[in-house]
Amino acid sequence: MMDTRLREDVFPVRIVESAGEVNEAQKLLEPVDLQIGTSETHLVHVKGKAHMILDFGKEYNGGVRLLTLQAGGGLRVRIRCGESVSETCAEIGEKGCGNHHTVRDAEVDLLDYSDMTFMETGFRFARIDFPAGGECYIKAITCVYVHRDLSPVGGFVCNDERVNEIFSVASRTLTLNMQRYIWDGIKRDRLVWVGDMHPETLGIVSLFGDDPSVLASLEYARAHTPLPGWMNGIPTYSMWWVIILADYYRQNGNATYLTEQRAYIDGVVRQIASLVRDDGTLDVGGDSLFDWPSHETPDEIIGITALAYLAAQRAKELFRVLGLDLSVCDNMLAKLEGFSKKSAECKQCEAMKVYAGLCAPKEAAAFLTDGGARGMSTFMSYYILDSVAAAGQADQALEIMKTYYGAMLDKGATTFWENFDMDWADGTSRIDERPQAGQKDIHGDFGDYCYVGFRHSLCHGWSCGPVPFLIRTLGGIRPVEAGCKSVYVSPVSGGLTSYTLQYPTPYGTIDVVLQNGAFTVTYPKKIKLAVPQDRADVKCKKKK
């Protein structure tokens, strides 16, 4: 199988620190021809026990490349890649530090006249430790950035530069995880966790409309989960598979895959339906998961119940297309629709009730906005922000987004994280420097469950929630008929004074422009556009 991804050399932008006899380390910041020769003069001389930490400016998926002129016939060095400076300095086992799913800490041999690339992981910083008694001359050290050649069709730009930066970083976080399949993270969890893909899929359709990584991931999950198995061994993940497939079909209208999977879709939905008892409670045992911050809380079952309700709704759309027995979905919906238990502490669980239609947005708004960005979750950020906006408080949703995601930016983030709690922001270090006296380490001293300390991924695709929020929610864009043949549009300002956004469809982009308090929506002529009749501030025009 051919790997069509690009390999791009990125030179470091900063020497974070160097210790020992490292002569002219600044030369590593100067781009040079990446070919080793016999008469090199642009060299960094390292002698004896020493180390240096390089900053490549942003997080990348890739490896570390060293061009070495002389290494005394062979010199063993240690390379540690890190998403933070402190991670590059940690020992294996320290605060969760390790080689999880990728090798990011290894001893390697530098050879005379060599050009070698080591490892492939997610990192921004690289530390190289040289042994006592050794000596070498290095021409260049680069990050070999491995990625797909992706060109977004959708976009968003507004009058608020903080919002623009959040959109840009969220988009970059997403695209870094769009490999042949959709990954969770580029350092840890380079896996197809289908239950985590929905925010990424919403981000993908908002930026690209379509991308082969979506169906490849859905098919991978199906092919590796013969019934009666649950995807990734978790019942809720099979629910998410149904939801993702239905939303993707509504966006792109590709019925071929649906038809091919008719029997599996019928079987997995019936299996989900078997979990719903006659009284509307769920028989999921201890094997299910909504998201990590709400895991093992009394609220978790609220989120899971709402997710099952959403899965039943989406399943009904698929069953209708495939000519399957709708009563399976109707029975599940009838049992669940009376569910009214309210969340006590987890905003994401209440937001999923709103998103699924089990709760009116205005009934949940006070709870969802209490404390502003506190109680947010990166995985569930889109559903929380969208639910607040649905209550007529898009401006407050935008402020919550700016506070929450802005706090990560203020800590040096160039990609968004597996999780973030606003309490972590107080008295903690930035990721691009070592913690100072009295500071806690924002990377190594926090986390929970599978993301404790340095195991915590600082580039997780599910944290791309601002992308669909800014394009779909502020744009008020909802595909109604499969393939975007008809689309509902009712844009809101979110407190911004101007913005321009593009939303991809199979027929071209829907463009929404906010200027001087009014909206202009330009749309492809093959699309039937629906706009609320009371929106005198929205002017619509077909593209030529």
N, C-alpha and C positions, 0 to 999 in steps of 0.2 A: 504494500500500500504506500503510495507516494505521499510524503509530507510536503504540503504546499505552503507551509508557513514561512514567513520571512525571518531572516536573521540579520539584525542590525547592530553594529557596534556603537556603544554609547560610552564616551569618555567621562571620567569623574569630573565633577564641578568644584569639589572642595576636598582638601585634606583635613579631615576632622581632627586627627592627631597623629603624631609620629613620635616614636621613642627609640632610643639607641642611635646607632650611627646609620642614619638614612640621609644620604647626601643628595640634594637637589630634587626632593620629592615633588616639588611644584611642577616639574617637567611632565609628570603624569597627567596634568590638567590640559596639556597642549596637544591637540590632535596631530598625529603623525601618520605616515603611510604604514599600514599594518602588514609589513613584510619584514622578517628578520634577515639581516645580511651579515657579511663578514667584517664590515668596516663601519659599524654603527658609532655615532658620536652623541646622539641624543639619548642619554642613559641616566638612570638612577642607580647609584652605587649603595648597596646595603652590606654592612660588615658586622658580623657578630650578632649577639642577641638583640633583636629589635622587633618593632611592629609598626604598622600604619593602618589607619582606618580611612577608607575612601567613601565619599558620598557621591552617588550618581544623580542626585537631584530629585528623582522621583522613584517610586517603586516600579520594578519591572519583573516580568517573567523571563528568566534566562539563566545564563551561567557566567562564570568569571574566566576571562581570557588573559593569559600572560604571555608576552613575547620576551624571551630571555636570551641574552647574548652569551653570557657565561655564568655557570653555576657550579664551578669547581668539579665538573664531571658528573654532578648530580647532587642536588640539595633538597632535603625534605622540609617542606614548610607546611604550616597549618592555615587553612582558609576557613573563615567563618562568615557566612552571609547572614544579614539580619534585616528585619523590617524596622528595627530601631537601633540606635547606637548601642544601647545597653544590651540588646540581644547578641550583638557581635562580640561582646566581652564576656558573656556568660559561659559557664561550663555545662556540659551535658548533665542533665538532672537538676540544675539550679533553676528554681522558680519555673518549672515546667519546660525548661529548654531541652530540645532534642531534635533528632532527625525524624520528624513525623511526616510520612508519605513522600518526603524528598530528603536527599542528603544535602544539608546546608552547613555542615561542620565536618571537615575531613582533612587528613594529612595527605599531601600529594608531593610528587617529585618534580622539581624543576630541572630541566636538562639543558645542556649547552645548545645554542642555536635552535631553540625550540619555539613553537607557537602552539599552545595547548589551551583548550577550554575545559573547565572542570564544572561539574554539577549542573543541574537545572532546577531552579526553585523560584520563589517569590522573594525579592529583596530590594532594598535601596542602598544599604551600606555593606561594605565588605572589609573585613579585617584580615591582614596577612601577618602571621608571626614567623619570624626567622630565627633559626637556632644559634646558640653560641658556637663559635668556631667556624661558622660558615661565611661565605662571601659570594655575592652575585651582582650581576649587572642586568638591569631590566629596562627594556625599551618602552613598553606600554602595558597598561592593565585596563581592560575594558569590561563592560557588561555586554554580553551577547544577548540582545533583546530578541526573544522568540515570540512572534505574534502573527496573527492573520492580517491581511491587507483589507481593512474594513473602512468603508466610507459612509458615514451616517447620511441618511436622507432627511430625517426629522431633525429639528433643532429648536432651541429656545434662547432668546437674548432679550434683556430688559434694561430698565434704567438703574437697577440696583446691582452694583458690581459684586456684592457679597452673594447675591442669588446666582449671578452668572458663574461665579467661581464654584459654588456648590454644584450647579448643573454640570459644569465641566468635569469636576472631580468624580461625580457620580457616574457620568458617562464613561469616563476612563476606567473606573473600577469595573463597570459592566463589561466593557470590551476586552479588558485583560483576561476575563474569565470566559470569553467566547472563543474557546478552542474548537476542535472538531466537535466536541460535545460541550455542554454548558457545565462548567465547574463551579464548585462553591468558592474555592480559594486557590490562589496560585502557589502558596507556600504549603499549607495544609488543607486537606479536603479537595484534592484535585480529582474529585469523584462526582458521579452523577447521582446526587441526592435529589430525587424527583420531588420530594416534599418541600424542597427549598427553592424550586425553580420559578414559582409563579411571579414573584416580583421581578426576576430577571426577564421572564417572558414578556411581561408588560413593558419593561424597559426596552426590550428588543423590538417589539412591534412599534413602539413610540419613536425609536431612532431609525429602524431599518425597514419596518413593515413586515419583512419576512427574512429569515435566515436559516440555512440548512441545519445549524446546530440545534434548533428547537425540535424538529421532527427526529433528528438523529438521537437526541437524548430521550425523547418519549419512546422511540422504538427500542432503544437500548434497555430502558427500564422494563418495557413489556416483554422483550425477548428473554430477559433474565429473571422474569417472574411468572412462571407458569402457575395458573390457578390450581389450588386455592391459596397460593402464597400471597403475602402482602409485599408491596414494593419496598425495598430496603428493610423488609421485616416489620414494617410499621403500618397499621391500618390507615392512619390519616394520610400517609403518603400515596396510597392508592386513590384516596379521595382527591388529593391535589392533582394526580394524573388526569382524572376525568375533567376537573376544572380547567386545567391548562389546555387540554385538547379541545374542549368546547370553545374557550376564548380564542384560541389560535384559529380554529375553524371560522368563527365569527369574523375574525380579522381578514383572513385570506381566502376563505371559501373553497379550500381544496378538499373535495369530498372523497378523493381516491383513497387516502389513508384511512378515513373513517370506514369506507366500504370494506377494505381489506381486513380491518380489525373488528368487524361487526360482531363476531362470536365472542371475542374477548371483552369488548365493551359491555355486551349483554351480561356476560358472566361476572365481571368485576363489579358492576352496579348491583346485581342481585346479591353478591357477597357483601357489599356495603350495606344494602338494605337489611340483611339478616342481623346486623348489629343493632338495629333500632327496635327496641321492645315496644309492645302495644301501648305502654304509658308514655312513650316518647323519650325514655331514658336510653342511654347507649351502653352496650355491652362491649366495651373496648379493653377492659381489664387494666393492667399496668403496662401494656405494651405500646401505648400510643403517646403521641407527642404533638403539642400545638406549637410552642416555641420555647427556647430554653429559659428566658427570664420568667415565664409563667409556669414552668414545669414544676410539678409536685406542689402546686398551690391549689386551694379550693376553687379558684377561678378557672383552672385549666379545662375542666369539663364544659364550661360555658363556651370557651373558644372552640373546642372540639365539636360540640353540638351545632354551633353556628356553621362550622366548616362542613359538617354532614348535610346541613340544610342547603348550603350553597352547592355542594356536590350533587344533590338531588335535583336542584333547579337546572344545573348545567347538563346533567345526565338526560333530563327530559328533552332538552334541545337536541341532543345527539340521537336519542331514541326516535324522535319525530322524523329526523332526516333519514334514519336507517329503517324506518317502518317497524320498530320493535314495540313491545307491549308497554304502553305508557302507564298502565296501572301500577307497575313496579315503582315508578318514580312518584306517582300520585299518592300511593299509600305511605311512602316514606315522608313526603311533604306533609300529609295530613297528620301524621303522628308527631312531627316536629314543630309544626307551625305555632302551636300554643306555648312554646317554651318562652318563659319570661324572666328567668332568674337573672339578676343583675350582678355585674362584677363588683367586687369590693376593693380590689387593689390593682388589678392588671388592666391597663387601658387597651392593650391589644385584643383581649378577649371581648370586651364590650364593643370595640370597633368592628370586629368581625361580625357581631350581631347586626350592626348597622349595615355593613357591606353586603351581608347576605339577605337583608330585608326582614330580619326578625325583630328589629327595633327601629323606631323612627329616629332620624338623626338628631332632632331637637331634644328628644328625651335623654340622649346620651351626651350631649354637647358639654354640659357643665362638668360632668365627670372627666371627659376626655381633655378638657382644657385646664382643669384644676392643676395648679403647679406648673403650667406652661410645658416646657420640654421634659420635665421630670416624669419618669415612668415610660419614656419612649423606648422603643426597641428597633434596632436597625432592620431586622428581618420584617417586622410588621409596621414599619414607618409609613409606608404608602397607605395602608388601610386606616391607620389613625388619622393621617393628614386628610385623606379623602373623606372620611366620615365627619371630621370637623367642618370641612368645606361644604359638605352636603347639608349641614345645619345652617347654612347661610353665613358662615364665619370663615370664609376663605382667607381673609386678611390675617386672622388669628392663626390659622393653619400655617400660613407663610412665615409668620414670626416664630412659631414653634420650630419649623424646619430650619430657619436661620440660626436660632439659638442652639439647637441640637447638633446639626451638622457643622455649624460654625465653630462650635467648641472643639471638634476634632481638627478642623483646619488650624485653630489657634495652638494646638499641640503639635503642629508640623505635618499633619496628614496630607499625603498626596493621593491617597486612595482611602475609601471608607471601610470601616472595620466590621468584624464579625458581630461585635456588640459594643455598646457604649452606654454608660450610665452617667448622668450629669454630675453625680456625686464624685466621680473620678477626677473631675476637672479642678477641684480645689486643692491647692498645695502640692501639685504634681509637676513632674518634669515634662519637657517636650521630647518627642521621639528622636529629634536630631541632635541631642546633646546628652551627656551623662547627667544623672540626677545630682543636684547640688545638696549640700548639707541641709537637713531638715525637710527635704522633698521626698515624696514617694515616687516610685517609678511608674509612670502611666502605663507602661507595657508589662513590666514584670510583677507588679504588686496587686494586680486586679484580675478579674475573670471568675468563671464558675463552670461547673460541669465539665464539658470537654474543652473549654477554652481558658484554662487557668494559666496565668503568667505568660511566659514567652511562647507557649503553645498557641496563644490567642492569635488568630489571623487578622492582620491589618489591611487585608485586601479581600473582601468577601463580596461576591457578586450580588447577594441578596440585599445588600445595603444601598442599592441603586434607586430606592424609592423616590428621591426627588425628580428623577427623569420622567416617569409616568405622571407624577403629581403636577409638575410644571407644564407638561405638554397636554396630557389628557384631562386632568382635573381643572386647571385654570382655563384651558381651551374649551372645557365643557363638551368634550368629544366622546361619543359612545357609538360604536358600530351597532346597528340595529339588525340589518339583514346580512346574511353570510357574504363574505367577500367585500364588505363595505359598500354594497350596492345601495344601501340607504344608511345614512349616518345622522344621529341627533347631535346638534351643536348648540350650546348655550354658554358662552364664555363669561368668565368673571375676572375682575382685575386683581383680586388678592391684595389690594392696597397699593399696587404698582401704578405708576402714571403712564408707562408705555411698555409694550413688549411686542415681539414678533415671534411667532412659532409656526412650525411646519409639522404636520402629522401625515405620515406615509399611508397610502392606500394602494391597492393594485392598479388604480387608474391615475396615480399621481398624488401630489400632496394637497391636503387641505391647509390653507394658510390663514392664520388669524392674526390680525394686527390691532393692537390697542393704541389709540392716539387721541388725545384731547377728550377723554371720557367716553369715546365711542369705539365700537368694534367694526372691523371690516373682515368678512369671511369670504375668501376666494376658494372655489372648489372645482374639481374636475366635472366636466359636463355629463359624464356617464353616472355620476352619483346623484341619488335623490337626497336632498338635504332637508332636514326637519329642524326648524327653529321655533321656539315658543312664540305664540302670536303677540304676547305682551312685551316683546323685546324690541321696542322702537329704537334702542341704541345699537342694534346689530344690523348692519347692512351686508347683504349677501350678493355675490356676483359669480357667475360661471366663468371658468377659464375658457379662452378661445381654443 
